Amino acid sequence: MVEKEMILVTGGAGYIGAVLVKKLVEAGEKVRVLDKLYFGDEALIDIKPKIELIKADVREFKPEYLDGVKAVIHLGSLSNDPTAEFDPRANHEINFEGTMRVAEACVKRKVKRMTFASSCAIYGFHLDGIADENFPTNPQSEYAQSKLDAEKGLLSLVGPDFCPVILRQATVFGFSPRMRWDLVINTMTKDAFSKGKIFIYGDGQYWRPLVHVGDVAEAHVKVIRASGDQVKGKIFNLVHKNFLIKDLAYSVKDALKDEQKVEVEILPGVVENRSYRVAGDKIKKAIGWEPGFTEGEGAKEIIKVLKSGKYTDFDNPIYYNIKWMKMLVEKGQAF
Ligand SMILES: NC(=O)c1ccc[n+]([C@@H]2O[C@H](COP(=O)([O-])OP(=O)(O)OC[C@H]3O[C@@H](n4cnc5c(N)ncnc54)[C@H](O)[C@@H]3O)[C@@H](O)[C@H]2O)c1
Protein backbone atom coordinates (compact mmCIF):
# COMPACT_ATOMS: atom_id res chain seq x y z
CA MET A 1 0.00 0.00 0.00
CA VAL A 2 1.21 3.51 -0.87
CA GLU A 3 2.08 5.47 2.26
CA LYS A 4 -0.17 8.49 2.72
CA GLU A 5 2.23 11.31 3.32
CA MET A 6 1.28 14.17 1.03
CA ILE A 7 -0.94 17.20 1.56
CA LEU A 8 -2.96 18.19 -1.49
CA VAL A 9 -3.65 21.91 -1.80
CA THR A 10 -6.24 22.91 -4.38
CA GLY A 11 -5.88 26.51 -5.52
CA GLY A 12 -2.31 26.34 -4.20
CA ALA A 13 -1.03 28.83 -6.80
CA GLY A 14 -3.41 31.55 -5.61
CA TYR A 15 -2.99 34.45 -3.17
CA ILE A 16 -3.47 32.38 0.01
CA GLY A 17 -2.21 29.17 -1.59
CA ALA A 18 1.22 30.54 -2.49
CA VAL A 19 1.84 31.54 1.15
CA LEU A 20 0.39 28.31 2.51
CA VAL A 21 2.27 25.96 0.21
CA LYS A 22 5.58 27.66 1.03
CA LYS A 23 4.80 27.28 4.73
CA LEU A 24 4.05 23.58 4.32
CA VAL A 25 7.25 22.98 2.34
CA GLU A 26 9.31 24.84 4.95
CA ALA A 27 7.71 22.65 7.62
CA GLY A 28 8.98 19.58 5.76
CA GLU A 29 5.62 18.48 4.36
CA LYS A 30 5.31 16.83 0.96
CA VAL A 31 2.90 18.91 -1.08
CA ARG A 32 0.87 18.36 -4.23
CA VAL A 33 -0.77 21.45 -5.69
CA LEU A 34 -3.80 21.14 -7.94
CA ASP A 35 -4.70 24.39 -9.64
CA LYS A 36 -6.30 25.54 -12.86
CA LEU A 37 -3.50 28.13 -12.91
CA TYR A 38 -5.73 31.00 -13.96
CA PHE A 39 -3.02 33.31 -12.59
CA GLY A 40 -0.12 31.13 -13.75
CA ASP A 41 2.40 29.40 -11.50
CA GLU A 42 4.89 32.26 -11.09
CA ALA A 43 4.07 32.58 -7.40
CA LEU A 44 5.39 29.08 -6.76
CA ILE A 45 8.60 29.52 -8.74
CA ASP A 46 10.97 29.31 -5.74
CA ILE A 47 9.48 26.08 -4.42
CA LYS A 48 8.48 24.39 -7.69
CA PRO A 49 11.28 21.80 -7.55
CA LYS A 50 10.05 20.76 -4.10
CA ILE A 51 6.36 20.23 -4.91
CA GLU A 52 4.18 18.27 -7.31
CA LEU A 53 2.09 20.55 -9.49
CA ILE A 54 -1.00 19.34 -11.36
CA LYS A 55 -2.71 21.76 -13.70
CA ALA A 56 -6.33 20.64 -13.44
CA ASP A 57 -9.84 21.78 -12.71
CA VAL A 58 -11.67 20.86 -9.49
CA ARG A 59 -14.77 20.36 -11.65
CA GLU A 60 -12.98 17.37 -13.15
CA PHE A 61 -11.27 16.20 -9.97
CA LYS A 62 -10.15 12.57 -10.17
CA PRO A 63 -9.74 10.25 -7.14
CA GLU A 64 -6.23 9.41 -8.46
CA TYR A 65 -5.12 12.91 -7.46
CA LEU A 66 -5.43 11.61 -3.89
CA ASP A 67 -2.90 8.80 -4.31
CA GLY A 68 -0.54 9.07 -1.33
CA VAL A 69 -2.50 11.98 0.13
CA LYS A 70 -3.17 12.21 3.90
CA ALA A 71 -5.10 15.52 3.91
CA VAL A 72 -6.63 18.07 1.56
CA ILE A 73 -6.65 21.86 1.90
CA HIS A 74 -9.30 23.10 -0.49
CA LEU A 75 -8.80 26.70 -1.61
CA GLY A 76 -9.44 26.38 -5.35
CA SER A 77 -12.43 28.48 -6.30
CA LEU A 78 -13.65 31.71 -7.83
CA SER A 79 -12.79 33.92 -4.95
CA ASN A 80 -14.84 37.08 -4.84
CA ASP A 81 -18.29 38.56 -5.48
CA PRO A 82 -17.62 40.25 -8.84
CA THR A 83 -16.19 37.12 -10.50
CA ALA A 84 -19.10 35.06 -9.20
CA GLU A 85 -21.65 37.62 -10.48
CA PHE A 86 -19.84 37.71 -13.83
CA ASP A 87 -20.52 34.00 -14.40
CA PRO A 88 -22.88 32.57 -11.76
CA ARG A 89 -23.02 29.20 -13.47
CA ALA A 90 -19.23 28.75 -13.46
CA ASN A 91 -19.23 29.97 -9.85
CA HIS A 92 -21.77 27.33 -8.81
CA GLU A 93 -19.97 24.60 -10.76
CA ILE A 94 -16.56 25.45 -9.30
CA ASN A 95 -17.36 26.60 -5.79
CA PHE A 96 -20.14 24.15 -4.96
CA GLU A 97 -20.01 21.20 -7.39
CA GLY A 98 -16.20 21.24 -7.60
CA THR A 99 -15.94 21.22 -3.81
CA MET A 100 -18.34 18.27 -3.62
CA ARG A 101 -16.35 16.42 -6.24
CA VAL A 102 -13.17 16.82 -4.20
CA ALA A 103 -15.00 15.78 -1.02
CA GLU A 104 -16.60 12.71 -2.61
CA ALA A 105 -13.18 11.62 -3.89
CA CYS A 106 -11.86 12.01 -0.31
CA VAL A 107 -14.67 9.80 1.01
CA LYS A 108 -13.98 7.21 -1.69
CA ARG A 109 -10.23 7.18 -1.04
CA LYS A 110 -10.58 7.46 2.77
CA VAL A 111 -8.68 10.73 2.95
CA LYS A 112 -10.12 11.83 6.27
CA ARG A 113 -9.10 15.42 6.79
CA MET A 114 -10.18 18.23 4.48
CA THR A 115 -10.17 21.94 5.27
CA PHE A 116 -12.44 24.21 3.27
CA ALA A 117 -11.74 27.90 2.63
CA SER A 118 -15.17 29.34 3.24
CA SER A 119 -15.86 33.01 3.79
CA CYS A 120 -17.31 35.29 6.46
CA ALA A 121 -19.20 36.83 3.52
CA ILE A 122 -21.89 34.24 4.25
CA TYR A 123 -22.92 36.40 7.25
CA GLY A 124 -23.69 39.06 4.63
CA PHE A 125 -25.49 41.87 6.33
CA HIS A 126 -26.49 42.34 9.93
CA LEU A 127 -26.83 45.51 11.95
CA ASP A 128 -26.57 44.11 15.44
CA GLY A 129 -24.37 41.65 17.17
CA ILE A 130 -21.12 39.90 16.45
CA ALA A 131 -21.53 36.71 14.47
CA ASP A 132 -20.22 33.56 16.06
CA GLU A 133 -20.41 30.33 14.10
CA ASN A 134 -24.06 29.73 15.16
CA PHE A 135 -25.19 33.18 14.01
CA PRO A 136 -27.80 33.13 11.21
CA THR A 137 -26.21 33.34 7.78
CA ASN A 138 -27.43 35.96 5.32
CA PRO A 139 -25.54 35.61 2.03
CA GLN A 140 -25.84 38.66 -0.22
CA SER A 141 -24.13 37.33 -3.34
CA GLU A 142 -23.76 34.32 -5.62
CA TYR A 143 -20.27 33.89 -4.19
CA ALA A 144 -21.40 33.80 -0.56
CA GLN A 145 -24.29 31.50 -1.42
CA SER A 146 -21.96 29.04 -3.19
CA LYS A 147 -19.70 28.94 -0.14
CA LEU A 148 -22.69 28.26 2.11
CA ASP A 149 -23.97 25.53 -0.21
CA ALA A 150 -20.54 23.91 -0.20
CA GLU A 151 -20.36 24.08 3.62
CA LYS A 152 -23.69 22.28 3.90
CA GLY A 153 -22.65 19.70 1.31
CA LEU A 154 -19.41 18.97 3.12
CA LEU A 155 -21.06 18.67 6.52
CA SER A 156 -23.60 16.21 5.09
CA LEU A 157 -20.67 13.86 4.35
CA VAL A 158 -19.20 13.82 7.88
CA GLY A 159 -18.66 10.23 8.95
CA PRO A 160 -16.13 7.83 10.48
CA ASP A 161 -13.87 8.18 7.45
CA PHE A 162 -14.38 11.82 6.58
CA CYS A 163 -13.58 14.85 8.69
CA PRO A 164 -14.21 18.09 6.83
CA VAL A 165 -13.48 21.35 8.66
CA ILE A 166 -14.94 24.68 7.58
CA LEU A 167 -12.80 27.79 7.95
CA ARG A 168 -14.85 30.94 7.43
CA GLN A 169 -12.10 33.36 6.49
CA ALA A 170 -12.45 37.09 7.01
CA THR A 171 -11.22 39.36 4.21
CA VAL A 172 -7.54 38.59 3.89
CA PHE A 173 -4.63 41.05 3.79
CA GLY A 174 -0.86 41.01 3.54
CA PHE A 175 1.82 40.17 1.04
CA SER A 176 1.75 37.06 -1.13
CA PRO A 177 3.91 36.29 -4.15
CA ARG A 178 0.58 35.96 -6.02
CA MET A 179 -0.42 39.46 -5.05
CA ARG A 180 -3.99 40.71 -5.05
CA TRP A 181 -4.59 44.46 -5.08
CA ASP A 182 -8.36 43.95 -4.97
CA LEU A 183 -8.53 43.20 -1.22
CA VAL A 184 -9.29 46.15 1.01
CA ILE A 185 -6.09 46.59 3.07
CA ASN A 186 -3.93 45.72 0.08
CA THR A 187 -5.79 48.30 -2.03
CA MET A 188 -5.42 50.97 0.65
CA THR A 189 -1.70 50.26 0.98
CA LYS A 190 -1.14 50.30 -2.79
CA ASP A 191 -2.95 53.64 -3.11
CA ALA A 192 -1.06 55.07 -0.14
CA PHE A 193 2.20 54.10 -1.86
CA SER A 194 1.33 55.09 -5.41
CA LYS A 195 -0.92 58.13 -4.84
CA GLY A 196 -0.23 59.23 -1.27
CA LYS A 197 -3.94 58.73 -0.62
CA ILE A 198 -6.32 56.16 0.81
CA PHE A 199 -9.77 56.37 -0.73
CA ILE A 200 -13.03 55.63 1.04
CA TYR A 201 -16.06 55.24 -1.19
CA GLY A 202 -19.38 56.27 0.35
CA ASP A 203 -19.47 56.87 4.08
CA GLY A 204 -17.20 53.97 5.05
CA GLN A 205 -19.67 53.10 7.80
CA TYR A 206 -19.82 49.37 7.18
CA TRP A 207 -18.08 46.58 9.03
CA ARG A 208 -15.55 44.11 7.69
CA PRO A 209 -13.60 41.46 9.57
CA LEU A 210 -9.96 41.16 8.47
CA VAL A 211 -7.24 38.52 8.81
CA HIS A 212 -3.62 38.23 7.67
CA VAL A 213 -2.72 35.80 4.88
CA GLY A 214 0.01 34.15 6.99
CA ASP A 215 -2.47 33.60 9.82
CA VAL A 216 -4.95 31.98 7.44
CA ALA A 217 -2.20 29.67 6.22
CA GLU A 218 -1.28 28.83 9.82
CA ALA A 219 -4.91 28.02 10.65
CA HIS A 220 -5.21 25.50 7.81
CA VAL A 221 -1.96 23.83 8.89
CA LYS A 222 -3.06 23.67 12.54
CA VAL A 223 -6.43 22.19 11.59
CA ILE A 224 -4.79 19.55 9.41
CA ARG A 225 -2.64 18.55 12.40
CA ALA A 226 -5.34 18.70 15.08
CA SER A 227 -6.97 15.57 16.45
CA GLY A 228 -10.32 14.60 14.95
CA ASP A 229 -12.34 15.27 18.10
CA GLN A 230 -11.06 18.88 18.18
CA VAL A 231 -12.20 19.79 14.67
CA LYS A 232 -14.32 17.14 12.95
CA GLY A 233 -17.32 18.65 11.16
CA LYS A 234 -16.76 21.99 12.89
CA ILE A 235 -17.04 25.51 11.59
CA PHE A 236 -14.52 28.16 12.65
CA ASN A 237 -14.36 31.88 11.92
CA LEU A 238 -10.87 33.19 11.16
CA VAL A 239 -10.54 36.83 12.11
CA HIS A 240 -7.98 39.27 13.47
CA LYS A 241 -10.38 42.17 14.10
CA ASN A 242 -13.56 43.81 12.83
CA PHE A 243 -13.26 47.31 11.39
CA LEU A 244 -15.51 50.05 10.16
CA ILE A 245 -13.95 50.75 6.76
CA LYS A 246 -13.45 54.40 7.63
CA ASP A 247 -11.53 53.49 10.80
CA LEU A 248 -9.51 50.95 8.86
CA ALA A 249 -8.35 53.65 6.45
CA TYR A 250 -7.08 55.78 9.35
CA SER A 251 -5.45 52.78 10.98
CA VAL A 252 -3.53 51.96 7.79
CA LYS A 253 -2.59 55.65 7.38
CA ASP A 254 -1.31 55.70 10.95
CA ALA A 255 0.71 52.51 10.49
CA LEU A 256 2.44 54.03 7.48
CA LYS A 257 3.19 57.42 9.05
CA ASP A 258 6.93 56.77 9.30
CA GLU A 259 7.03 55.49 5.73
CA GLN A 260 5.24 58.29 3.92
CA LYS A 261 2.70 61.07 4.06
CA VAL A 262 -0.80 59.73 3.40
CA GLU A 263 -4.17 61.47 3.21
CA VAL A 264 -7.59 59.84 3.50
CA GLU A 265 -9.98 61.02 0.79
CA ILE A 266 -13.71 60.35 0.86
CA LEU A 267 -15.33 59.85 -2.54
CA PRO A 268 -18.94 59.21 -3.53
CA GLY A 269 -19.69 55.52 -3.73
CA VAL A 270 -22.36 52.89 -3.81
CA VAL A 271 -24.09 51.79 -0.62
CA GLU A 272 -22.51 48.52 0.52
CA ASN A 273 -24.80 45.51 0.84
CA ARG A 274 -22.32 43.75 3.10
CA SER A 275 -21.65 44.69 6.69
CA TYR A 276 -20.87 42.14 9.35
CA ARG A 277 -18.76 41.58 12.43
CA VAL A 278 -17.57 38.15 13.47
CA ALA A 279 -16.21 36.47 16.59
CA GLY A 280 -13.05 34.40 16.45
CA ASP A 281 -12.83 32.77 19.90
CA LYS A 282 -14.00 29.29 18.96
CA ILE A 283 -10.87 28.24 17.06
CA LYS A 284 -8.63 29.61 19.81
CA LYS A 285 -10.39 27.44 22.37
CA ALA A 286 -10.43 24.39 20.08
CA ILE A 287 -6.85 24.33 18.78
CA GLY A 288 -5.10 27.44 20.06
CA TRP A 289 -5.00 29.38 16.77
CA GLU A 290 -4.67 33.10 17.27
CA PRO A 291 -4.03 35.87 14.77
CA GLY A 292 -0.41 36.98 14.81
CA PHE A 293 -0.47 40.01 12.51
CA THR A 294 -2.25 43.34 12.73
CA GLU A 295 -3.55 45.41 9.83
CA GLY A 296 -0.66 47.83 10.33
CA GLU A 297 1.96 45.09 10.16
CA GLY A 298 0.33 43.79 6.99
CA ALA A 299 0.40 47.23 5.39
CA LYS A 300 4.04 47.76 6.39
CA GLU A 301 5.20 44.44 4.94
CA ILE A 302 3.48 45.33 1.66
CA ILE A 303 5.12 48.78 1.57
CA LYS A 304 8.50 47.14 2.10
CA VAL A 305 7.98 44.94 -0.97
CA LEU A 306 6.74 47.90 -3.03
CA LYS A 307 9.75 49.98 -2.03
CA SER A 308 11.97 47.20 -3.40
CA GLY A 309 10.34 47.90 -6.79
CA LYS A 310 8.41 44.64 -7.02
CA TYR A 311 4.68 44.29 -7.80
CA THR A 312 4.47 47.99 -8.74
CA ASP A 313 2.95 47.41 -12.21
CA PHE A 314 -0.39 48.33 -10.66
CA ASP A 315 -2.23 48.49 -14.00
CA ASN A 316 -1.54 44.82 -14.69
CA PRO A 317 -4.96 43.10 -14.59
CA ILE A 318 -3.49 39.97 -13.03
CA TYR A 319 -3.71 41.65 -9.60
CA TYR A 320 -7.46 42.19 -9.83
CA ASN A 321 -9.48 38.97 -10.08
CA ILE A 322 -12.47 40.35 -11.98
CA LYS A 323 -10.35 42.21 -14.56
CA TRP A 324 -8.17 39.16 -15.10
CA MET A 325 -11.04 36.68 -15.41
CA LYS A 326 -12.88 38.96 -17.88
CA MET A 327 -9.71 39.14 -19.94
CA LEU A 328 -9.32 35.34 -19.89
CA VAL A 329 -12.94 34.93 -20.99
CA GLU A 330 -12.38 37.35 -23.88
CA LYS A 331 -9.39 35.24 -24.91
CA GLY A 332 -11.44 32.03 -24.61
CA GLN A 333 -9.29 30.79 -21.70
CA ALA A 334 -11.94 30.74 -18.93
CA PHE A 335 -14.01 29.55 -17.23
N1 LIG B 1 -8.74 36.36 -0.18
C1 LIG B 1 -9.74 36.53 0.65
O1 LIG B 1 -9.95 37.63 1.21
C2 LIG B 1 -10.65 35.37 0.98
C3 LIG B 1 -11.57 35.53 2.03
C4 LIG B 1 -12.43 34.46 2.33
C5 LIG B 1 -12.34 33.29 1.61
N2 LIG B 1 -11.42 33.18 0.59
C6 LIG B 1 -11.34 31.89 -0.12
O2 LIG B 1 -10.01 31.41 -0.01
C7 LIG B 1 -9.66 30.70 -1.18
C8 LIG B 1 -8.39 31.25 -1.76
O3 LIG B 1 -8.57 32.64 -2.06
P1 LIG B 1 -7.42 33.50 -2.73
O4 LIG B 1 -7.55 34.88 -2.21
O5 LIG B 1 -6.12 32.79 -2.61
O6 LIG B 1 -7.94 33.51 -4.24
P2 LIG B 1 -7.13 33.45 -5.61
O7 LIG B 1 -8.12 33.83 -6.65
O8 LIG B 1 -5.86 34.20 -5.52
O9 LIG B 1 -6.76 31.91 -5.75
C9 LIG B 1 -7.67 30.93 -6.14
C10 LIG B 1 -6.88 29.85 -6.85
O10 LIG B 1 -7.84 28.84 -7.22
C11 LIG B 1 -7.57 28.45 -8.55
N3 LIG B 1 -8.81 27.98 -9.16
C12 LIG B 1 -9.91 28.70 -9.48
N4 LIG B 1 -10.82 27.92 -10.06
C13 LIG B 1 -10.29 26.67 -10.11
C14 LIG B 1 -10.76 25.43 -10.61
N5 LIG B 1 -11.93 25.34 -11.23
N6 LIG B 1 -9.98 24.35 -10.48
C15 LIG B 1 -8.75 24.44 -9.90
N7 LIG B 1 -8.24 25.60 -9.44
C16 LIG B 1 -9.00 26.70 -9.52
C17 LIG B 1 -7.05 29.72 -9.25
O11 LIG B 1 -6.30 29.40 -10.41
C18 LIG B 1 -6.22 30.35 -8.14
O12 LIG B 1 -4.89 29.94 -8.19
C19 LIG B 1 -10.86 30.80 -2.11
O13 LIG B 1 -11.64 29.64 -1.96
C20 LIG B 1 -11.59 32.01 -1.61
O14 LIG B 1 -12.97 31.95 -1.92
C21 LIG B 1 -10.59 34.19 0.28
The ligand as a Tripos MOL2 file, in Angstrom:
@<TRIPOS>MOLECULE
LIG
   44    48     1     0     0
SMALL
NO_CHARGES

@<TRIPOS>ATOM
      1 N1         -8.7390   36.3630   -0.1830 N.am      1 LIG1
      2 C1         -9.7420   36.5340    0.6520 C.2       1 LIG1
      3 O1         -9.9500   37.6280    1.2090 O.2       1 LIG1
      4 C2        -10.6510   35.3750    0.9830 C.ar      1 LIG1
      5 C3        -11.5730   35.5280    2.0270 C.ar      1 LIG1
      6 C4        -12.4300   34.4620    2.3320 C.ar      1 LIG1
      7 C5        -12.3410   33.2860    1.6150 C.ar      1 LIG1
      8 N2        -11.4230   33.1820    0.5920 N.ar      1 LIG1
      9 C6        -11.3430   31.8920   -0.1160 C.3       1 LIG1
     10 O2        -10.0140   31.4080   -0.0070 O.3       1 LIG1
     11 C7         -9.6610   30.6980   -1.1770 C.3       1 LIG1
     12 C8         -8.3880   31.2530   -1.7650 C.3       1 LIG1
     13 O3         -8.5690   32.6360   -2.0590 O.3       1 LIG1
     14 P1         -7.4160   33.5000   -2.7350 P.3       1 LIG1
     15 O4         -7.5510   34.8810   -2.2100 O.co2     1 LIG1
     16 O5         -6.1210   32.7900   -2.6130 O.co2     1 LIG1
     17 O6         -7.9350   33.5070   -4.2420 O.3       1 LIG1
     18 P2         -7.1260   33.4500   -5.6100 P.3       1 LIG1
     19 O7         -8.1220   33.8250   -6.6490 O.co2     1 LIG1
     20 O8         -5.8620   34.2050   -5.5200 O.co2     1 LIG1
     21 O9         -6.7630   31.9140   -5.7530 O.3       1 LIG1
     22 C9         -7.6740   30.9250   -6.1440 C.3       1 LIG1
     23 C10        -6.8830   29.8510   -6.8450 C.3       1 LIG1
     24 O10        -7.8380   28.8360   -7.2240 O.3       1 LIG1
     25 C11        -7.5670   28.4510   -8.5550 C.3       1 LIG1
     26 N3         -8.8070   27.9780   -9.1620 N.ar      1 LIG1
     27 C12        -9.9120   28.6990   -9.4790 C.ar      1 LIG1
     28 N4        -10.8230   27.9180  -10.0630 N.ar      1 LIG1
     29 C13       -10.2890   26.6720  -10.1100 C.ar      1 LIG1
     30 C14       -10.7560   25.4350  -10.6130 C.ar      1 LIG1
     31 N5        -11.9340   25.3370  -11.2270 N.pl3     1 LIG1
     32 N6         -9.9790   24.3450  -10.4840 N.ar      1 LIG1
     33 C15        -8.7520   24.4440   -9.8980 C.ar      1 LIG1
     34 N7         -8.2390   25.5980   -9.4380 N.ar      1 LIG1
     35 C16        -9.0050   26.6990   -9.5240 C.ar      1 LIG1
     36 C17        -7.0460   29.7160   -9.2450 C.3       1 LIG1
     37 O11        -6.2970   29.3980  -10.4100 O.3       1 LIG1
     38 C18        -6.2220   30.3460   -8.1410 C.3       1 LIG1
     39 O12        -4.8860   29.9380   -8.1900 O.3       1 LIG1
     40 C19       -10.8610   30.7990   -2.1140 C.3       1 LIG1
     41 O13       -11.6420   29.6410   -1.9630 O.3       1 LIG1
     42 C20       -11.5920   32.0130   -1.6080 C.3       1 LIG1
     43 O14       -12.9740   31.9520   -1.9250 O.3       1 LIG1
     44 C21       -10.5900   34.1860    0.2830 C.ar      1 LIG1
@<TRIPOS>BOND
     1     1     2 1
     2     2     3 2
     3     2     4 1
     4     4     5 ar
     5     4    44 ar
     6     5     6 ar
     7     6     7 ar
     8     7     8 ar
     9     8     9 1
    10     8    44 ar
    11     9    10 1
    12     9    42 1
    13    10    11 1
    14    11    12 1
    15    11    40 1
    16    12    13 1
    17    13    14 1
    18    14    15 2
    19    14    16 1
    20    14    17 1
    21    17    18 1
    22    18    19 2
    23    18    20 1
    24    18    21 1
    25    21    22 1
    26    22    23 1
    27    23    24 1
    28    23    38 1
    29    24    25 1
    30    25    26 1
    31    25    36 1
    32    26    27 ar
    33    26    35 ar
    34    27    28 ar
    35    28    29 ar
    36    29    30 ar
    37    29    35 ar
    38    30    31 1
    39    30    32 ar
    40    32    33 ar
    41    33    34 ar
    42    34    35 ar
    43    36    37 1
    44    36    38 1
    45    38    39 1
    46    40    41 1
    47    40    42 1
    48    42    43 1
@<TRIPOS>SUBSTRUCTURE
     1 LIG1         1 GROUP 0 **** ****
